Amino acid sequence: MAIAVRPFRLETPQVKLEHIRAKLATADFTYAPTDDHAWRYGADVGYLKEFVGYWLGQFDWRTAEAELNRFPQFKATIDGLDVHFYHVPGKGPAPLPLIITHGWPGSTYEFFGVIERLTDPARFGGDARDAFDVTVPSLPGYGPSQRPQTPIGPRATASLWRKLMVDALGYKRFVAQGGDWGSSVTSWLAATAPEVAGIHLNLCIPPAIVPEQMSQEEREWRATFEAVQRQASAYMMLHMSKPQTIAIALSDTPMGYAAWVLEKFHGWSDTRGDIESRFSKDQLITNLMIHLVNDAVTSMIWSYAGAAVEVQRGDHAGLRVEAPTAVALYPAEFLPAPPRNVAERVWNITRWVEMPAGGHFAAMEEPAAFAADVAEAFLTLR
């Protein structure tokens, strides 16, 4: 059954902006240990003070909002949820439909540097025959997408995405891309939707198997992966187990929310210790504001609890992706990539590329390289 699509624009009430500004203006910055340097203990208080000062004194949301309204965006009601998405037609003889999915703590804004490179490659010195029709949805409960009544995970989101592409946009065949939560959503989309011709991932973490069945290579990778998780994924355990506790705190304080998120952009990216070597303050604040102005700080955290529920129910068991799968490995990705032969247990890998630079927020950090790799990955599927 066809699903209606209706145009959408971001139009933030001024009272909402004034509320956020008032919170920032009265923020209480805490202290730090005397040996705190280089974000050793997490978010850097000194940088956070500078950041909030810029937010209050120089950042202009209305300029950012105009930029966010630059591409055509829409909403469609799917399974009772109003899903927000950008939909940008390609400029070429036969654009290939592509859906791109972000993760936490990102947003659709992550892909603003690659949308035109993918939809209009000739403008950037490429071939118009390589153009894509690009669809970039906001995950449920993120940005302008309606929050679900209870948390939902990546497999349920993949079902929404199939209906978006097939029943709302009318595509009979398409490809998909994702990193972070987008990797899981994209993988389940490929595993369950026959219309998916191929996928591209910039993160792939295969589920664990019993140790007796692991090769020595896999055991060594798994040990490294789990060590990184113990050191860097405490936030994820909290999001999955007690999401409301941290969400209540973060939704009340834009400064605190910024601290929680900036530490991830700093630590997960190819920043070499300098967050602004990869992201400007305006970019970082725009990403934060997309969720703040839509009251989405709490509901975006629910995606972790939704994933945990899916795992507990057994919904994630037996994942196998037969669609051709391209994997791009970015050197500063904080989660270590598995050996290719381990990943092949889950994905039908046809392309495995080690990228020269970039990290977890690949499209934002390396837009030209990201777009070029996505385009090349799908050349044989046109």
C-alpha positions in Angstrom: 0.0 0.0 0.0 1.4 3.4 -1.0 2.5 5.7 1.9 1.9 9.4 1.5 4.9 11.8 1.6 4.5 15.4 2.6 7.0 18.2 2.5 8.7 19.4 5.7 10.8 22.4 6.8 12.6 23.1 10.0 10.9 26.1 11.6 12.0 26.4 15.3 9.9 28.5 17.6 11.8 31.4 19.0 10.7 30.5 22.5 12.6 27.2 22.2 15.8 28.9 21.2 15.4 31.4 24.1 14.9 28.5 26.5 18.1 26.7 25.3 20.0 30.0 25.4 18.9 30.6 29.0 20.1 27.2 30.1 23.4 27.8 28.5 23.8 31.2 30.0 23.3 29.8 33.6 25.4 26.7 33.1 27.7 25.7 36.0 31.0 24.4 34.8 32.6 22.0 37.1 36.3 21.6 38.0 38.9 19.1 36.8 41.8 17.2 38.2 45.1 19.1 38.1 46.6 16.5 35.8 43.8 16.7 33.3 45.0 17.4 29.8 44.3 16.1 26.3 40.8 15.0 27.4 42.4 12.5 29.7 39.4 12.1 31.9 36.7 12.7 29.3 35.3 16.1 28.3 37.7 19.0 28.7 36.2 21.7 30.9 38.4 24.4 29.5 37.3 23.6 25.9 33.7 23.3 27.0 33.7 26.8 28.5 35.2 28.2 25.2 32.7 26.2 23.2 29.6 27.4 25.1 30.9 31.0 24.9 31.0 30.7 21.1 27.6 29.1 21.2 26.1 32.0 23.1 28.1 34.8 21.4 28.7 33.8 17.7 26.6 30.8 16.7 23.5 31.6 14.7 20.8 28.9 14.7 18.8 30.6 12.0 21.8 30.5 9.6 22.2 26.8 10.5 18.5 26.2 10.1 18.6 27.7 6.6 21.4 25.4 5.7 19.5 22.4 7.0 16.5 23.4 4.9 18.7 23.6 1.8 17.9 20.1 0.6 14.3 18.8 0.0 13.0 17.1 3.2 9.8 15.3 3.9 7.9 13.3 6.4 6.0 10.0 6.0 3.8 8.2 8.5 5.1 4.6 8.7 3.7 2.1 11.2 2.3 5.0 13.2 5.6 7.0 13.3 6.2 10.3 11.4 9.6 9.6 9.8 11.7 12.6 8.7 14.0 12.3 5.7 15.9 14.1 3.1 15.3 13.0 -0.5 17.5 14.5 -3.2 17.1 13.3 -6.8 20.3 12.5 -8.7 21.4 14.4 -11.8 22.3 11.8 -14.3 20.7 9.4 -16.9 19.8 6.7 -14.4 20.5 7.5 -10.8 20.8 4.6 -8.4 18.6 4.9 -5.3 20.6 5.0 -2.1 19.5 5.2 1.5 22.1 6.4 4.1 21.6 5.9 7.8 23.4 7.7 10.6 23.9 6.7 14.2 24.3 8.2 17.7 25.2 10.9 18.5 25.0 12.0 14.9 22.2 13.1 12.6 21.3 13.5 9.0 23.6 16.6 9.0 26.6 14.2 9.0 26.0 13.7 5.3 25.6 17.3 4.1 29.2 17.2 2.7 28.5 14.1 0.6 24.9 14.5 -0.7 25.8 16.7 -3.7 28.9 14.6 -4.4 26.6 11.6 -4.7 23.7 13.2 -6.5 25.7 15.3 -8.9 29.1 13.7 -9.4 29.7 15.6 -12.6 29.8 18.9 -10.6 32.8 17.5 -8.8 34.6 16.1 -11.8 33.0 12.7 -11.9 30.7 10.9 -14.3 26.9 11.8 -14.3 26.3 8.1 -14.9 27.4 7.5 -11.3 24.7 9.6 -9.8 22.5 8.5 -6.9 19.0 9.4 -5.7 19.9 10.0 -2.1 17.5 9.4 0.8 18.8 10.3 4.3 16.3 9.6 7.1 16.4 10.6 10.8 16.4 7.5 13.0 13.1 7.2 15.1 13.3 9.6 18.0 16.2 11.5 16.4 15.9 15.1 15.2 12.5 15.7 13.6 11.5 12.0 13.4 8.8 11.2 15.8 9.8 9.2 18.9 8.3 5.8 19.4 6.2 5.2 22.5 8.7 2.5 23.6 12.3 2.0 22.4 12.9 0.2 19.1 16.1 -1.2 17.7 17.9 -1.5 14.4 15.9 -4.5 13.1 12.6 -2.7 13.6 14.1 0.4 12.0 15.1 -1.6 9.0 11.5 -2.6 8.5 10.5 1.1 8.5 13.3 1.9 6.0 12.0 -0.7 3.6 8.5 0.7 3.7 10.0 4.2 3.2 11.9 3.2 0.1 9.4 0.9 -1.4 5.9 2.0 -0.3 6.6 5.8 0.1 9.2 6.5 -2.5 8.3 3.7 -5.0 11.7 2.1 -5.5 11.8 -1.5 -6.6 15.6 -1.8 -6.3 18.0 0.2 -4.2 21.3 0.2 -2.3 22.1 1.2 1.3 24.9 2.7 3.4 25.5 3.0 7.1 27.9 3.3 10.0 27.4 3.1 13.8 23.7 2.2 14.3 23.4 2.8 10.5 25.6 -0.3 10.0 23.2 -2.5 11.9 20.1 -1.0 10.3 21.6 -1.3 6.9 22.6 -4.9 7.5 19.2 -5.9 8.6 17.6 -4.1 5.7 19.8 -6.1 3.3 19.0 -9.3 5.1 15.2 -8.8 5.1 14.4 -6.7 2.1 14.7 -8.4 -1.4 14.8 -5.0 -3.0 18.3 -4.3 -1.6 20.9 -4.8 -4.3 24.0 -4.2 -2.2 25.3 -2.3 0.8 28.3 -0.2 1.9 29.4 -0.2 5.6 31.9 1.9 7.4 31.6 -0.3 10.5 31.0 -4.0 10.7 31.1 -5.9 14.0 30.1 -9.6 13.7 28.3 -11.2 16.6 30.4 -13.4 18.9 30.4 -17.2 18.5 31.4 -19.7 21.1 35.2 -19.6 21.8 35.7 -23.2 20.7 34.6 -22.3 17.2 36.9 -19.2 16.9 40.2 -19.2 15.0 43.2 -17.9 16.8 43.0 -14.8 14.7 39.4 -14.2 15.8 40.2 -14.8 19.4 43.0 -12.1 19.3 40.7 -9.6 17.5 37.8 -10.3 20.0 40.1 -9.8 22.9 41.3 -6.4 21.5 37.7 -5.4 20.7 36.4 -6.3 24.2 39.3 -4.4 25.8 38.3 -1.3 23.8 34.7 -1.7 24.8 35.6 -1.9 28.5 37.6 1.3 28.2 35.3 3.3 25.8 31.8 1.8 25.9 30.6 2.4 29.4 28.3 5.0 27.9 26.7 2.3 25.8 26.0 0.0 28.7 24.3 2.9 30.5 22.3 3.8 27.4 21.2 0.2 27.0 20.4 -0.6 30.6 19.2 2.6 32.3 18.7 5.1 29.5 16.3 7.4 31.4 18.8 8.1 34.1 21.3 9.8 31.9 18.7 11.1 29.4 16.9 13.1 32.2 20.2 14.8 33.1 21.3 15.5 29.5 17.9 16.8 28.3 17.9 19.3 31.1 21.3 20.9 30.4 22.5 21.7 26.9 26.0 22.2 28.3 25.9 18.8 29.8 24.6 17.2 26.6 27.4 19.0 24.7 30.0 17.5 27.1 28.6 14.0 26.6 28.6 14.3 22.8 31.8 16.3 22.2 33.8 13.7 24.1 32.7 11.2 21.5 33.5 13.4 18.5 36.9 14.0 20.0 37.7 10.4 20.9 36.1 8.6 17.9 37.4 10.7 15.1 40.7 11.3 13.3 41.3 14.4 15.4 44.8 13.6 16.7 43.8 15.4 19.9 42.4 18.5 18.3 38.6 18.2 17.8 38.5 21.3 15.6 41.0 19.8 13.1 38.0 17.8 11.9 34.9 19.7 12.9 34.2 23.4 13.3 32.3 24.7 16.3 29.4 25.6 14.0 29.2 22.0 12.7 29.3 20.5 16.2 26.7 22.9 17.6 24.4 22.4 14.6 24.5 18.6 15.2 23.7 19.2 18.9 20.9 21.7 18.1 19.1 19.4 15.7 18.3 17.2 18.6 17.8 19.9 21.2 15.3 21.9 19.3 13.3 18.8 18.6 13.3 17.6 22.2 15.1 14.4 21.0 18.0 14.1 23.5 16.2 11.5 25.5 14.5 9.5 22.7 17.7 9.2 20.7 19.3 7.4 23.6 16.4 4.9 23.6 17.8 3.3 20.4 20.3 1.5 22.6 17.6 0.1 24.9 15.6 -0.9 21.8 18.6 -2.8 20.4 19.1 -4.5 23.8 15.5 -5.6 23.8 15.9 -7.0 20.3 19.0 -9.0 21.3 17.2 -10.3 24.4 14.3 -11.5 22.3 16.6 -13.2 19.9 15.7 -10.9 17.0 19.4 -10.5 16.1 20.2 -14.2 15.9 21.2 -15.6 12.6 22.1 -12.4 10.7 23.4 -13.3 7.3 23.6 -10.7 4.5 23.8 -12.3 1.0 23.7 -8.9 -0.8 27.1 -7.8 -2.1 28.7 -5.9 0.8 31.5 -3.2 0.5 33.4 -2.3 3.7 35.4 0.8 4.2 37.8 0.7 7.2 38.7 4.2 8.5 42.0 4.2 10.5 40.7 6.3 13.5 37.5 4.3 14.0 37.6 3.6 17.7 36.2 0.1 17.4 38.8 -2.2 15.9 37.7 -3.9 12.6 37.5 -7.7 12.5 39.6 -9.8 10.2 38.0 -10.0 6.8 37.4 -13.8 7.1 35.6 -13.2 10.3 33.3 -10.6 8.9 32.6 -12.9 5.9 30.7 -15.2 8.3 28.0 -12.5 8.3 28.4 -10.5 5.2 28.9 -11.4 1.5 32.0 -9.1 1.3 32.9 -8.2 -2.2 35.0 -5.1 -1.4 37.3 -4.4 1.6 39.1 -1.1 1.5 41.5 0.4 4.1 40.9 4.2 3.9 43.9 6.5 4.4 42.3 8.9 6.9 39.1 9.5 8.9 37.3 7.9 11.8 33.9 7.1 13.2 32.1 10.1 11.5 33.6 9.2 8.2 31.2 11.2 5.9 31.8 14.3 8.0 35.5 13.9 8.4 36.4 12.8 4.8 33.5 13.7 2.5 35.3 13.5 -0.8 36.9 10.1 0.0 33.7 8.8 1.5 31.6 9.7 -1.5 34.2 8.3 -3.9 34.3 5.0 -2.1 30.5 4.7 -2.0 30.3 5.5 -5.7 33.0 2.9 -6.6 31.5 0.3 -4.4 28.2 0.3 -6.3 29.6 0.6 -9.9 28.9 -3.0 -10.7 25.3 -2.9 -9.4 24.0 -0.2 -11.8 
